[in-house]
Amino acid sequence: MASAESRKGRTFHELPLVLFSALGIAGGGIGAANLLTVVLVGGDLALSRAEAILLSAVLLLGALLSAGHLGQPMRGPLALRGVIRSALSNEILALGVALAGGLVAALLPADHTLQSAAGLLASFGSLAFLLTLGAVYNLPGQLAWRGPVAIYPLVLGTAWGLLLSAGLEGGPAREATIRLLWAALLVDGALVLIRNSGMERVRRVGAPSHPRIFRVRGLLMGARLALSTIATPLSFLSGHWGLAVFALFAALILDRYGFYGLAVRKTSESEVARVERLL
């Protein structure tokens, strides 16, 4: 008879986290892309009205959905007591800062003198959120969550933000944004290939949390890669910006599903099995 732990391992209970992190990365990516564009291309940190509304709406929806993973949602704000020493507390604070900046930017008139300050708050809060989101899961016992996977949220989120910006903006700045988008997608694709190449090695020293998902990892990661590096560019270049946005968000969903679904834990059983293979 399967143990309780084994049965639990076959049940995917991280769906609220998939939705929260996907929406959080999408929202944070708008601010991160804005910051990257200003640093490399120049311009004002102020977000456009459309960007501010999208950033705020997506982050707020993600925060609301994350409550589905909390046993006592009303006590969530208490996590802020661990700011600096806790990666989770830092993530919540960064999310709050980005959301506050986005809301202020969305509510202020377009020519208001505080728009640049609001854009600065939203952009740096977004960058911090994407970085802390990767840091939260840097856990000793989770073998598949180490290394380059920690910067997935930053790279894929920024690509998402650049894609939105490329469709919402016009003029010379759009060409620079598109070049940055191609670079971000290339880096993202390289990171996926690096992670995929190391999954079997990780499997030899750990136990998958979701064995059924782990068995189809090639199909899962292949579909995710095809959406981000093939479907997204082809849709955009053919003039179907909306389809490109859909394809990249689908890649984002698959990325987060794969992140949680392909978790590999170091357990006493996996360590015994590893030693036996060596003997």
C-alpha atoms as an extended CHARMM CRD file, in Angstrom:
* protein
*
       279  EXT
         1         1  MET       CA              0.0000000000        0.0000000000        0.0000000000  PROA      1               0.0000000000
         2         2  ALA       CA              1.3470000000        3.4160000000       -0.9070000000  PROA      2               0.0000000000
         3         3  SER       CA              2.3970000000        5.5960000000        1.9920000000  PROA      3               0.0000000000
         4         4  ALA       CA              0.6370000000        8.8280000000        2.8540000000  PROA      4               0.0000000000
         5         5  GLU       CA              3.6820000000       10.7210000000        1.6140000000  PROA      5               0.0000000000
         6         6  SER       CA              3.5750000000        8.9200000000       -1.7350000000  PROA      6               0.0000000000
         7         7  ARG       CA             -0.1170000000        9.6420000000       -2.1780000000  PROA      7               0.0000000000
         8         8  LYS       CA              0.4960000000       13.2700000000       -1.3550000000  PROA      8               0.0000000000
         9         9  GLY       CA              3.2880000000       13.3420000000       -3.9040000000  PROA      9               0.0000000000
        10        10  ARG       CA              0.8220000000       12.3270000000       -6.6180000000  PROA      10              0.0000000000
        11        11  THR       CA             -1.6080000000       15.1390000000       -5.8000000000  PROA      11              0.0000000000
        12        12  PHE       CA             -0.7970000000       18.4930000000       -7.3460000000  PROA      12              0.0000000000
        13        13  HSD       CA             -1.9120000000       20.9880000000       -4.7180000000  PROA      13              0.0000000000
        14        14  GLU       CA              0.1530000000       23.9670000000       -5.8560000000  PROA      14              0.0000000000
        15        15  LEU       CA             -2.3570000000       25.3960000000       -8.3540000000  PROA      15              0.0000000000
        16        16  PRO       CA             -2.9030000000       28.6020000000       -6.2980000000  PROA      16              0.0000000000
        17        17  LEU       CA              0.8690000000       29.1090000000       -6.2910000000  PROA      17              0.0000000000
        18        18  VAL       CA              1.0310000000       28.5360000000      -10.0520000000  PROA      18              0.0000000000
        19        19  LEU       CA             -1.6170000000       31.2070000000      -10.6370000000  PROA      19              0.0000000000
        20        20  PHE       CA             -0.1520000000       33.6470000000       -8.1210000000  PROA      20              0.0000000000
        21        21  SER       CA              3.3990000000       33.3650000000       -9.3870000000  PROA      21              0.0000000000
        22        22  ALA       CA              2.3500000000       33.5020000000      -13.0700000000  PROA      22              0.0000000000
        23        23  LEU       CA              0.2810000000       36.6360000000      -12.5400000000  PROA      23              0.0000000000
        24        24  GLY       CA              2.9090000000       38.1240000000      -10.2510000000  PROA      24              0.0000000000
        25        25  ILE       CA              5.6410000000       37.5700000000      -12.8180000000  PROA      25              0.0000000000
        26        26  ALA       CA              3.4540000000       39.0690000000      -15.5470000000  PROA      26              0.0000000000
        27        27  GLY       CA              2.6820000000       42.1470000000      -13.4760000000  PROA      27              0.0000000000
        28        28  GLY       CA              6.2000000000       42.5300000000      -12.1530000000  PROA      28              0.0000000000
        29        29  GLY       CA              7.5510000000       42.0710000000      -15.6450000000  PROA      29              0.0000000000
        30        30  ILE       CA              5.8460000000       45.2700000000      -16.7780000000  PROA      30              0.0000000000
        31        31  GLY       CA              7.7150000000       47.3080000000      -14.1930000000  PROA      31              0.0000000000
        32        32  ALA       CA             11.0050000000       45.4610000000      -14.7450000000  PROA      32              0.0000000000
        33        33  ALA       CA             10.7700000000       45.9960000000      -18.5150000000  PROA      33              0.0000000000
        34        34  ASN       CA             10.0950000000       49.6770000000      -17.9460000000  PROA      34              0.0000000000
        35        35  LEU       CA             13.2020000000       49.9700000000      -15.7830000000  PROA      35              0.0000000000
        36        36  LEU       CA             15.3690000000       48.0330000000      -18.2470000000  PROA      36              0.0000000000
        37        37  THR       CA             14.2250000000       50.1770000000      -21.1630000000  PROA      37              0.0000000000
        38        38  VAL       CA             14.9350000000       53.4210000000      -19.3180000000  PROA      38              0.0000000000
        39        39  VAL       CA             18.4040000000       52.2300000000      -18.2390000000  PROA      39              0.0000000000
        40        40  LEU       CA             19.4720000000       50.9650000000      -21.6840000000  PROA      40              0.0000000000
        41        41  VAL       CA             17.5130000000       53.2460000000      -24.0030000000  PROA      41              0.0000000000
        42        42  GLY       CA             16.6970000000       56.3050000000      -21.9150000000  PROA      42              0.0000000000
        43        43  GLY       CA             13.5040000000       58.1580000000      -21.2210000000  PROA      43              0.0000000000
        44        44  ASP       CA             11.1840000000       58.7450000000      -18.2880000000  PROA      44              0.0000000000
        45        45  LEU       CA             10.3610000000       56.1010000000      -15.6750000000  PROA      45              0.0000000000
        46        46  ALA       CA              6.7060000000       57.1110000000      -15.7400000000  PROA      46              0.0000000000
        47        47  LEU       CA              4.4470000000       54.2560000000      -16.8250000000  PROA      47              0.0000000000
        48        48  SER       CA              1.8490000000       54.7450000000      -19.5140000000  PROA      48              0.0000000000
        49        49  ARG       CA             -1.7580000000       54.6270000000      -18.3260000000  PROA      49              0.0000000000
        50        50  ALA       CA             -2.2470000000       51.2140000000      -19.9440000000  PROA      50              0.0000000000
        51        51  GLU       CA              0.9240000000       49.8140000000      -18.3480000000  PROA      51              0.0000000000
        52        52  ALA       CA              0.0030000000       51.1550000000      -14.9180000000  PROA      52              0.0000000000
        53        53  ILE       CA             -3.5030000000       49.6780000000      -15.0810000000  PROA      53              0.0000000000
        54        54  LEU       CA             -2.2650000000       46.2960000000      -16.3050000000  PROA      54              0.0000000000
        55        55  LEU       CA              0.5150000000       46.1280000000      -13.7180000000  PROA      55              0.0000000000
        56        56  SER       CA             -1.8760000000       46.9720000000      -10.8870000000  PROA      56              0.0000000000
        57        57  ALA       CA             -4.6940000000       44.6950000000      -12.0260000000  PROA      57              0.0000000000
        58        58  VAL       CA             -2.4910000000       41.6480000000      -12.6110000000  PROA      58              0.0000000000
        59        59  LEU       CA             -0.5610000000       42.0160000000       -9.3550000000  PROA      59              0.0000000000
        60        60  LEU       CA             -3.7470000000       42.5550000000       -7.3710000000  PROA      60              0.0000000000
        61        61  LEU       CA             -5.4230000000       39.5180000000       -8.9270000000  PROA      61              0.0000000000
        62        62  GLY       CA             -2.3450000000       37.4080000000       -8.2210000000  PROA      62              0.0000000000
        63        63  ALA       CA             -2.2670000000       38.5430000000       -4.5980000000  PROA      63              0.0000000000
        64        64  LEU       CA             -5.9490000000       37.6600000000       -4.1640000000  PROA      64              0.0000000000
        65        65  LEU       CA             -5.4850000000       34.2220000000       -5.7070000000  PROA      65              0.0000000000
        66        66  SER       CA             -2.4960000000       33.5080000000       -3.4760000000  PROA      66              0.0000000000
        67        67  ALA       CA             -4.8630000000       33.5600000000       -0.5040000000  PROA      67              0.0000000000
        68        68  GLY       CA             -6.1020000000       30.1780000000       -1.7120000000  PROA      68              0.0000000000
        69        69  HSD       CA             -2.8200000000       28.6430000000       -0.5500000000  PROA      69              0.0000000000
        70        70  LEU       CA             -2.9370000000       30.1930000000        2.9250000000  PROA      70              0.0000000000
        71        71  GLY       CA             -4.5510000000       28.3970000000        5.8190000000  PROA      71              0.0000000000
        72        72  GLN       CA             -5.3970000000       31.7340000000        7.4420000000  PROA      72              0.0000000000
        73        73  PRO       CA             -5.4100000000       34.4080000000        4.6890000000  PROA      73              0.0000000000
        74        74  MET       CA             -6.2050000000       37.2470000000        7.0860000000  PROA      74              0.0000000000
        75        75  ARG       CA             -2.8950000000       36.6790000000        8.8620000000  PROA      75              0.0000000000
        76        76  GLY       CA             -0.8930000000       37.0490000000        5.6520000000  PROA      76              0.0000000000
        77        77  PRO       CA              0.2060000000       40.6500000000        6.3910000000  PROA      77              0.0000000000
        78        78  LEU       CA              1.9110000000       39.4170000000        9.5640000000  PROA      78              0.0000000000
        79        79  ALA       CA              4.6360000000       37.9740000000        7.2930000000  PROA      79              0.0000000000
        80        80  LEU       CA              5.9750000000       41.5140000000        6.9200000000  PROA      80              0.0000000000
        81        81  ARG       CA              7.4320000000       41.2030000000       10.4010000000  PROA      81              0.0000000000
        82        82  GLY       CA             10.2730000000       39.1820000000        8.8930000000  PROA      82              0.0000000000
        83        83  VAL       CA             11.4140000000       41.7830000000        6.3370000000  PROA      83              0.0000000000
        84        84  ILE       CA             15.1810000000       41.5980000000        5.5620000000  PROA      84              0.0000000000
        85        85  ARG       CA             15.7510000000       38.2740000000        7.2940000000  PROA      85              0.0000000000
        86        86  SER       CA             12.9970000000       36.3880000000        5.4320000000  PROA      86              0.0000000000
        87        87  ALA       CA             12.8420000000       36.0240000000        1.6440000000  PROA      87              0.0000000000
        88        88  LEU       CA              9.0720000000       35.4990000000        1.8300000000  PROA      88              0.0000000000
        89        89  SER       CA              8.5930000000       38.7150000000        3.8000000000  PROA      89              0.0000000000
        90        90  ASN       CA             10.7770000000       40.5670000000        1.3120000000  PROA      90              0.0000000000
        91        91  GLU       CA              8.6730000000       39.1930000000       -1.5430000000  PROA      91              0.0000000000
        92        92  ILE       CA              5.4320000000       40.4040000000        0.0530000000  PROA      92              0.0000000000
        93        93  LEU       CA              6.9130000000       43.8470000000        0.7350000000  PROA      93              0.0000000000
        94        94  ALA       CA              8.2160000000       44.1650000000       -2.8370000000  PROA      94              0.0000000000
        95        95  LEU       CA              4.8240000000       43.1280000000       -4.2070000000  PROA      95              0.0000000000
        96        96  GLY       CA              3.1530000000       45.7760000000       -2.0720000000  PROA      96              0.0000000000
        97        97  VAL       CA              5.5670000000       48.4780000000       -3.2310000000  PROA      97              0.0000000000
        98        98  ALA       CA              5.0880000000       47.5950000000       -6.9020000000  PROA      98              0.0000000000
        99        99  LEU       CA              1.3180000000       47.4930000000       -6.5150000000  PROA      99              0.0000000000
       100       100  ALA       CA              1.2450000000       50.8280000000       -4.6760000000  PROA      100             0.0000000000
       101       101  GLY       CA              3.3380000000       52.4850000000       -7.3820000000  PROA      101             0.0000000000
       102       102  GLY       CA              1.1510000000       51.0430000000      -10.1250000000  PROA      102             0.0000000000
       103       103  LEU       CA             -2.0740000000       52.1610000000       -8.4730000000  PROA      103             0.0000000000
       104       104  VAL       CA             -0.7890000000       55.7050000000       -7.9430000000  PROA      104             0.0000000000
       105       105  ALA       CA              0.3590000000       55.8700000000      -11.5800000000  PROA      105             0.0000000000
       106       106  ALA       CA             -3.0130000000       54.5820000000      -12.7880000000  PROA      106             0.0000000000
       107       107  LEU       CA             -5.0070000000       57.0730000000      -10.7070000000  PROA      107             0.0000000000
       108       108  LEU       CA             -2.9440000000       60.2090000000      -11.3470000000  PROA      108             0.0000000000
       109       109  PRO       CA             -3.4390000000       62.3560000000      -14.4650000000  PROA      109             0.0000000000
       110       110  ALA       CA             -0.9850000000       61.4640000000      -17.2370000000  PROA      110             0.0000000000
       111       111  ASP       CA              0.9160000000       64.7560000000      -16.9160000000  PROA      111             0.0000000000
       112       112  HSD       CA              1.0770000000       64.8260000000      -13.1210000000  PROA      112             0.0000000000
       113       113  THR       CA              4.4670000000       65.6590000000      -11.6140000000  PROA      113             0.0000000000
       114       114  LEU       CA              4.3370000000       62.5270000000       -9.4190000000  PROA      114             0.0000000000
       115       115  GLN       CA              4.0490000000       60.1440000000      -12.3800000000  PROA      115             0.0000000000
       116       116  SER       CA              7.8210000000       59.6570000000      -12.5680000000  PROA      116             0.0000000000
       117       117  ALA       CA              8.0110000000       58.9280000000       -8.8430000000  PROA      117             0.0000000000
       118       118  ALA       CA              5.1430000000       56.4520000000       -9.1100000000  PROA      118             0.0000000000
       119       119  GLY       CA              6.8240000000       54.7800000000      -12.0730000000  PROA      119             0.0000000000
       120       120  LEU       CA             10.0750000000       54.5850000000      -10.1250000000  PROA      120             0.0000000000
       121       121  LEU       CA              8.2920000000       52.9440000000       -7.1910000000  PROA      121             0.0000000000
       122       122  ALA       CA              6.4640000000       50.4680000000       -9.4030000000  PROA      122             0.0000000000
       123       123  SER       CA              9.5580000000       49.6000000000      -11.4500000000  PROA      123             0.0000000000
       124       124  PHE       CA             11.9490000000       49.0270000000       -8.5500000000  PROA      124             0.0000000000
       125       125  GLY       CA              9.2520000000       47.2210000000       -6.5810000000  PROA      125             0.0000000000
       126       126  SER       CA              8.6590000000       44.9600000000       -9.5860000000  PROA      126             0.0000000000
       127       127  LEU       CA             12.3620000000       44.2080000000       -9.9770000000  PROA      127             0.0000000000
       128       128  ALA       CA             12.6730000000       43.3950000000       -6.2780000000  PROA      128             0.0000000000
       129       129  PHE       CA              9.5840000000       41.1770000000       -6.4240000000  PROA      129             0.0000000000
       130       130  LEU       CA             10.8920000000       39.1170000000       -9.3420000000  PROA      130             0.0000000000
       131       131  LEU       CA             14.2530000000       38.6580000000       -7.6210000000  PROA      131             0.0000000000
       132       132  THR       CA             12.7670000000       37.7140000000       -4.2600000000  PROA      132             0.0000000000
       133       133  LEU       CA             10.3060000000       35.3270000000       -5.9020000000  PROA      133             0.0000000000
       134       134  GLY       CA             13.2830000000       33.2840000000       -7.0760000000  PROA      134             0.0000000000
       135       135  ALA       CA             14.9990000000       33.5600000000       -3.6940000000  PROA      135             0.0000000000
       136       136  VAL       CA             11.9780000000       32.2880000000       -1.7470000000  PROA      136             0.0000000000
       137       137  TYR       CA             12.3640000000       28.8130000000       -3.2280000000  PROA      137             0.0000000000
       138       138  ASN       CA             16.1130000000       28.4860000000       -2.7350000000  PROA      138             0.0000000000
       139       139  LEU       CA             15.5990000000       25.6840000000       -0.2240000000  PROA      139             0.0000000000
       140       140  PRO       CA             18.3010000000       23.1420000000        0.7410000000  PROA      140             0.0000000000
       141       141  GLY       CA             16.0130000000       20.1330000000        0.3290000000  PROA      141             0.0000000000
       142       142  GLN       CA             14.6120000000       21.1040000000       -3.0810000000  PROA      142             0.0000000000
       143       143  LEU       CA             17.2450000000       20.0230000000       -5.5940000000  PROA      143             0.0000000000
       144       144  ALA       CA             15.4740000000       21.2060000000       -8.7640000000  PROA      144             0.0000000000
       145       145  TRP       CA             14.9790000000       24.7320000000       -7.4260000000  PROA      145             0.0000000000
       146       146  ARG       CA             18.6400000000       25.6430000000       -7.2840000000  PROA      146             0.0000000000
       147       147  GLY       CA             20.8750000000       27.4160000000       -9.7770000000  PROA      147             0.0000000000
       148       148  PRO       CA             19.6290000000       29.3590000000      -12.8290000000  PROA      148             0.0000000000
       149       149  VAL       CA             15.9750000000       28.5410000000      -12.1050000000  PROA      149             0.0000000000
       150       150  ALA       CA             16.0510000000       31.3280000000       -9.5090000000  PROA      150             0.0000000000
       151       151  ILE       CA             16.2440000000       34.0070000000      -12.2210000000  PROA      151             0.0000000000
       152       152  TYR       CA             13.4960000000       32.5220000000      -14.4190000000  PROA      152             0.0000000000
       153       153  PRO       CA             10.9070000000       34.9580000000      -13.0120000000  PROA      153             0.0000000000
       154       154  LEU       CA             13.1020000000       37.9590000000      -13.8000000000  PROA      154             0.0000000000
       155       155  VAL       CA             13.9700000000       36.9220000000      -17.3610000000  PROA      155             0.0000000000
       156       156  LEU       CA             10.5580000000       35.6300000000      -18.4470000000  PROA      156             0.0000000000
       157       157  GLY       CA              8.7080000000       38.4210000000      -16.6620000000  PROA      157             0.0000000000
       158       158  THR       CA             10.8500000000       41.0760000000      -18.3150000000  PROA      158             0.0000000000
       159       159  ALA       CA             10.2620000000       39.4620000000      -21.7130000000  PROA      159             0.0000000000
       160       160  TRP       CA              6.5120000000       39.5990000000      -21.0600000000  PROA      160             0.0000000000
       161       161  GLY       CA              6.7260000000       43.2720000000      -20.0990000000  PROA      161             0.0000000000
       162       162  LEU       CA              8.7820000000       44.0940000000      -23.1720000000  PROA      162             0.0000000000
       163       163  LEU       CA              6.2700000000       42.3220000000      -25.4100000000  PROA      163             0.0000000000
       164       164  LEU       CA              3.4240000000       44.3580000000      -23.9430000000  PROA      164             0.0000000000
       165       165  SER       CA              5.4150000000       47.5590000000      -24.2730000000  PROA      165             0.0000000000
       166       166  ALA       CA              6.2550000000       46.7960000000      -27.9050000000  PROA      166             0.0000000000
       167       167  GLY       CA              2.5620000000       46.5170000000      -28.7050000000  PROA      167             0.0000000000
       168       168  LEU       CA              1.4390000000       49.5300000000      -26.7120000000  PROA      168             0.0000000000
       169       169  GLU       CA              4.1430000000       51.9940000000      -27.7330000000  PROA      169             0.0000000000
       170       170  GLY       CA              5.1470000000       53.5380000000      -31.0360000000  PROA      170             0.0000000000
       171       171  GLY       CA              8.0170000000       55.5470000000      -32.4550000000  PROA      171             0.0000000000
       172       172  PRO       CA             11.7770000000       54.9070000000      -32.2900000000  PROA      172             0.0000000000
       173       173  ALA       CA             11.5820000000       53.5560000000      -28.7380000000  PROA      173             0.0000000000
       174       174  ARG       CA              9.5590000000       50.6030000000      -30.0200000000  PROA      174             0.0000000000
       175       175  GLU       CA             12.4570000000       49.3070000000      -32.1390000000  PROA      175             0.0000000000
       176       176  ALA       CA             14.7870000000       49.3260000000      -29.1400000000  PROA      176             0.0000000000
       177       177  THR       CA             12.1360000000       47.5630000000      -27.0680000000  PROA      177             0.0000000000
       178       178  ILE       CA             11.7880000000       44.8550000000      -29.7050000000  PROA      178             0.0000000000
       179       179  ARG       CA             15.5490000000       44.2530000000      -29.7420000000  PROA      179             0.0000000000
       180       180  LEU       CA             15.5120000000       43.8780000000      -25.9700000000  PROA      180             0.0000000000
       181       181  LEU       CA             12.5810000000       41.4760000000      -26.2940000000  PROA      181             0.0000000000
       182       182  TRP       CA             14.5090000000       39.1790000000      -28.6570000000  PROA      182             0.0000000000
       183       183  ALA       CA             17.4770000000       39.2100000000      -26.2700000000  PROA      183             0.0000000000
       184       184  ALA       CA             15.2680000000       38.3500000000      -23.2860000000  PROA      184             0.0000000000
       185       185  LEU       CA             13.6180000000       35.4670000000      -25.1560000000  PROA      185             0.0000000000
       186       186  LEU       CA             17.0210000000       34.0720000000      -26.1760000000  PROA      186             0.0000000000
       187       187  VAL       CA             18.2670000000       34.1600000000      -22.5910000000  PROA      187             0.0000000000
       188       188  ASP       CA             15.0420000000       32.5540000000      -21.4180000000  PROA      188             0.0000000000
       189       189  GLY       CA             15.3610000000       29.7580000000      -23.9660000000  PROA      189             0.0000000000
       190       190  ALA       CA             18.9530000000       29.0830000000      -22.9180000000  PROA      190             0.0000000000
       191       191  LEU       CA             17.8770000000       28.8470000000      -19.2680000000  PROA      191             0.0000000000
       192       192  VAL       CA             15.1760000000       26.3130000000      -20.1220000000  PROA      192             0.0000000000
       193       193  LEU       CA             17.6750000000       24.1370000000      -21.9880000000  PROA      193             0.0000000000
       194       194  ILE       CA             20.1370000000       24.3400000000      -19.0900000000  PROA      194             0.0000000000
       195       195  ARG       CA             17.4870000000       23.2520000000      -16.6080000000  PROA      195             0.0000000000
       196       196  ASN       CA             16.2570000000       20.4450000000      -18.8480000000  PROA      196             0.0000000000
       197       197  SER       CA             19.7790000000       19.0720000000      -19.2600000000  PROA      197             0.0000000000
       198       198  GLY       CA             20.2260000000       18.8350000000      -15.5090000000  PROA      198             0.0000000000
       199       199  MET       CA             16.9050000000       17.2240000000      -14.5740000000  PROA      199             0.0000000000
       200       200  GLU       CA             18.0610000000       13.6230000000      -14.9680000000  PROA      200             0.0000000000
       201       201  ARG       CA             21.1240000000       14.2990000000      -12.8160000000  PROA      201             0.0000000000
       202       202  VAL       CA             18.8820000000       15.7840000000      -10.1390000000  PROA      202             0.0000000000
       203       203  ARG       CA             16.5420000000       12.8010000000      -10.4030000000  PROA      203             0.0000000000
       204       204  ARG       CA             19.3910000000       10.4300000000       -9.5550000000  PROA      204             0.0000000000
       205       205  VAL       CA             19.9390000000       12.0380000000       -6.1670000000  PROA      205             0.0000000000
       206       206  GLY       CA             16.3750000000       12.9570000000       -5.2020000000  PROA      206             0.0000000000
       207       207  ALA       CA             12.7380000000       11.9650000000       -5.3090000000  PROA      207             0.0000000000
       208       208  PRO       CA             10.2350000000       13.8240000000       -7.5340000000  PROA      208             0.0000000000
       209       209  SER       CA              7.3920000000       15.4120000000       -5.5940000000  PROA      209             0.0000000000
       210       210  HSD       CA              5.0110000000       14.6390000000       -8.4840000000  PROA      210             0.0000000000
       211       211  PRO       CA              6.2400000000       11.4860000000      -10.2760000000  PROA      211             0.0000000000
       212       212  ARG       CA              3.5470000000       11.5570000000      -12.9630000000  PROA      212             0.0000000000
       213       213  ILE       CA              4.4370000000       15.0880000000      -13.9860000000  PROA      213             0.0000000000
       214       214  PHE       CA              8.1480000000       14.3280000000      -13.8220000000  PROA      214             0.0000000000
       215       215  ARG       CA              7.7350000000       11.4540000000      -16.2800000000  PROA      215             0.0000000000
       216       216  VAL       CA              6.4440000000       13.8500000000      -18.9620000000  PROA      216             0.0000000000
       217       217  ARG       CA              8.9980000000       16.5860000000      -18.2230000000  PROA      217             0.0000000000
       218       218  GLY       CA             10.3610000000       16.5000000000      -21.7600000000  PROA      218             0.0000000000
       219       219  LEU       CA              6.9480000000       17.1520000000      -23.2670000000  PROA      219             0.0000000000
       220       220  LEU       CA              6.1720000000       19.8250000000      -20.6890000000  PROA      220             0.0000000000
       221       221  MET       CA              9.4160000000       21.7440000000      -21.0990000000  PROA      221             0.0000000000
       222       222  GLY       CA              9.3290000000       21.2950000000      -24.8700000000  PROA      222             0.0000000000
       223       223  ALA       CA              5.8700000000       22.8490000000      -25.0750000000  PROA      223             0.0000000000
       224       224  ARG       CA              6.9380000000       25.6890000000      -22.8150000000  PROA      224             0.0000000000
       225       225  LEU       CA             10.0150000000       26.3520000000      -24.9600000000  PROA      225             0.0000000000
       226       226  ALA       CA              8.0450000000       26.1740000000      -28.2130000000  PROA      226             0.0000000000
       227       227  LEU       CA              5.5590000000       28.7580000000      -26.9560000000  PROA      227             0.0000000000
       228       228  SER       CA              8.1880000000       31.2590000000      -25.8280000000  PROA      228             0.0000000000
       229       229  THR       CA             10.8790000000       30.8960000000      -28.4840000000  PROA      229             0.0000000000
       230       230  ILE       CA              8.8440000000       29.9280000000      -31.5670000000  PROA      230             0.0000000000
       231       231  ALA       CA              5.1590000000       30.8170000000      -31.2550000000  PROA      231             0.0000000000
       232       232  THR       CA              5.7270000000       34.1960000000      -29.5990000000  PROA      232             0.0000000000
       233       233  PRO       CA              8.2690000000       35.6010000000      -32.1050000000  PROA      233             0.0000000000
       234       234  LEU       CA              6.4360000000       34.1890000000      -35.1330000000  PROA      234             0.0000000000
       235       235  SER       CA              3.1170000000       35.6320000000      -33.9840000000  PROA      235             0.0000000000
       236       236  PHE       CA              4.6600000000       39.0210000000      -33.2940000000  PROA      236             0.0000000000
       237       237  LEU       CA              6.5810000000       39.1880000000      -36.5770000000  PROA      237             0.0000000000
       238       238  SER       CA              3.4690000000       38.2120000000      -38.5390000000  PROA      238             0.0000000000
       239       239  GLY       CA              1.5860000000       41.1310000000      -37.0320000000  PROA      239             0.0000000000
       240       240  HSD       CA             -0.5050000000       39.1630000000      -34.5340000000  PROA      240             0.0000000000
       241       241  TRP       CA              0.5580000000       40.9060000000      -31.3420000000  PROA      241             0.0000000000
       242       242  GLY       CA             -2.4190000000       39.6280000000      -29.3550000000  PROA      242             0.0000000000
       243       243  LEU       CA             -1.5850000000       36.0450000000      -30.2830000000  PROA      243             0.0000000000
       244       244  ALA       CA              2.0350000000       36.6240000000      -29.2480000000  PROA      244             0.0000000000
       245       245  VAL       CA              0.8610000000       37.9240000000      -25.8700000000  PROA      245             0.0000000000
       246       246  PHE       CA             -1.3380000000       34.8470000000      -25.4330000000  PROA      246             0.0000000000
       247       247  ALA       CA              1.4900000000       32.4700000000      -26.4070000000  PROA      247             0.0000000000
       248       248  LEU       CA              3.9670000000       34.0320000000      -23.9950000000  PROA      248             0.0000000000
       249       249  PHE       CA              1.4760000000       34.0360000000      -21.1330000000  PROA      249             0.0000000000
       250       250  ALA       CA              0.7320000000       30.3700000000      -21.8600000000  PROA      250             0.0000000000
       251       251  ALA       CA              4.4880000000       29.7530000000      -21.6650000000  PROA      251             0.0000000000
       252       252  LEU       CA              4.5070000000       31.5640000000      -18.3450000000  PROA      252             0.0000000000
       253       253  ILE       CA              1.7380000000       29.3290000000      -16.9900000000  PROA      253             0.0000000000
       254       254  LEU       CA              3.5580000000       26.2040000000      -18.1650000000  PROA      254             0.0000000000
       255       255  ASP       CA              6.8030000000       27.4920000000      -16.6810000000  PROA      255             0.0000000000
       256       256  ARG       CA              5.2520000000       27.8750000000      -13.2250000000  PROA      256             0.0000000000
       257       257  TYR       CA              3.4100000000       24.5780000000      -13.5090000000  PROA      257             0.0000000000
       258       258  GLY       CA              6.6810000000       22.9230000000      -14.4290000000  PROA      258             0.0000000000
       259       259  PHE       CA              8.5100000000       24.7060000000      -11.6360000000  PROA      259             0.0000000000
       260       260  TYR       CA              6.2670000000       23.2210000000       -8.9440000000  PROA      260             0.0000000000
       261       261  GLY       CA              5.4450000000       20.0120000000      -10.7830000000  PROA      261             0.0000000000
       262       262  LEU       CA              9.0860000000       19.0940000000      -11.4220000000  PROA      262             0.0000000000
       263       263  ALA       CA             10.2240000000       19.6580000000       -7.8470000000  PROA      263             0.0000000000
       264       264  VAL       CA             12.7420000000       17.0510000000       -6.6800000000  PROA      264             0.0000000000
       265       265  ARG       CA             13.2680000000       16.6040000000       -2.9670000000  PROA      265             0.0000000000
       266       266  LYS       CA             16.2350000000       15.1380000000       -1.1860000000  PROA      266             0.0000000000
       267       267  THR       CA             14.7980000000       12.5190000000        1.1710000000  PROA      267             0.0000000000
       268       268  SER       CA             16.2660000000        9.7850000000        3.3150000000  PROA      268             0.0000000000
       269       269  GLU       CA             14.9070000000        7.2170000000        0.8540000000  PROA      269             0.0000000000
       270       270  SER       CA             16.4780000000        8.9400000000       -2.1440000000  PROA      270             0.0000000000
       271       271  GLU       CA             19.8040000000        9.1850000000       -0.3240000000  PROA      271             0.0000000000
       272       272  VAL       CA             19.7500000000        5.4700000000        0.4950000000  PROA      272             0.0000000000
       273       273  ALA       CA             18.9420000000        4.6780000000       -3.1510000000  PROA      273             0.0000000000
       274       274  ARG       CA             21.8010000000        6.8940000000       -4.3090000000  PROA      274             0.0000000000
       275       275  VAL       CA             24.2830000000        5.1680000000       -2.0090000000  PROA      275             0.0000000000
       276       276  GLU       CA             23.0690000000        1.7330000000       -3.1520000000  PROA      276             0.0000000000
       277       277  ARG       CA             23.7100000000        2.6990000000       -6.7850000000  PROA      277             0.0000000000
       278       278  LEU       CA             27.2470000000        3.6630000000       -5.8900000000  PROA      278             0.0000000000
       279       279  LEU       CA             28.0090000000        0.3830000000       -4.0890000000  PROA      279             0.0000000000
